[in-house]
Amino acid sequence: MNLYFLNSLIDTFQPYVWSLAIALIVLLGLHLAAYIHGYQFLVYRCYGAIIASLLVGASAFWWLPLLVDSQLAYVDSFFGWVVLATCAFWVAVIAYLYLHPLSFLLRETRD
């Protein structure tokens, strides 16, 4: 394994380690709290969480280029569009992982 690659990877993610750790703790906390209250990932259905996560994923086509100081007009190759669509897809998946147990907890407190 190339140590230069590993060192550059560590240097790249080092400023974001605390943000990633907090996001992971919040995600696991949401799922744990929902699980304690009877949440089952494959049983519970919430179409609002699905629609909201798809909207967040679709909005990623607008804000992801802004995040890297670019514009959507600069995405001019097939590979660029594939990368942007893949990132938008994973943004939608991550949004769903947050919104699905959150909607269960909010719905349970309402009932």
N, C-alpha and C positions, 0 to 999 in steps of 0.2 A: 504494500500500500504506500502510496506517495505521501510523505509527511507534509510536503508543501500544500497539497490539496486539502489535507485535514486542517492545517493551520489557517489556511485562507477561509475554510468553511466556518471554523470557530470564530475568526475575526469578523466574518459577515454577520453571524447571528448573535454575537456578544451584546450589542446594544439592545436587542429585543428579548433577551432571556427573561427578564422580569415581566414584561408584557405577556409573553407566551405562558409563563408560569401562572400568572394571575388568571389569564383566560382559561387555562386548563383546570385550575382550581374551581373557578366559577362553573364551568361545564360539569365537572364531576360532582360538585355540590348540588347543582340543579337536578342531575340525574339521581343522586342519592336521596335527596329530599322527596322527589317524586316517587321513587321506588319504595320508600318507607310508607308513603300514603297509598300504595297499591298500584302504582304505574307499571304498565307492561308495554314495552316499546312496540312490539308487533301486534298488540291487541288494540290499543287505544288509537282512535282515528280522529284527527282534527283537520278539517279541510282549510280552516283559516290559517293554520300554521303552514300548510303546504303552499297556499296562495301567497302568503307573506314572504316565505323563503324564496319562491320563484320570482317575486318582485324585487327582492334584495339581489338575487342573482342577475336579473336583467339590468338592474341599476348599475351593476359592476361594469357593464360595458361603457358607462359614462365616467364613473369615478376611478376605475383602475388606471386608465391612462393619465388622469390628473395626479394620481398618487406618485407616479414616476416622472412628473414634469413633462408630459407628452400630450398629444391630442389624438383623438380617434382617427383623424384624417391621415395621421402618419402610419397607421397600420395598413400597409400596402401590399404585403405578401401573403400567400396562403398560409405559410408557417406562422406569421404574426397573428392572423385570425384564429388559427387553431389554438395557439397559446392563450389568446384573450378569451376564447370560448371555454377552454379548459379551466382557466382561472375563475371565470364567472360561474361555471358549474360547481366548482369546489366551494366558492363563496356561498352558493345556494345550499349546498349540503351542510356546511358549518352553521349557517343560519337556521336550517331545519333542526339540527342537533340542539341548538339553544332554544328555539321557539316551541318545539314539540313538548318537552316536559314542562316548560313554563306555562303553556296553555292548559296542560293537565292540572297543574297546581292552582292556577287562577280559576279554572272551571270548578275544581273541587271545593274551593273556599266559597264559591257562589252558591253551590247546591246545598 
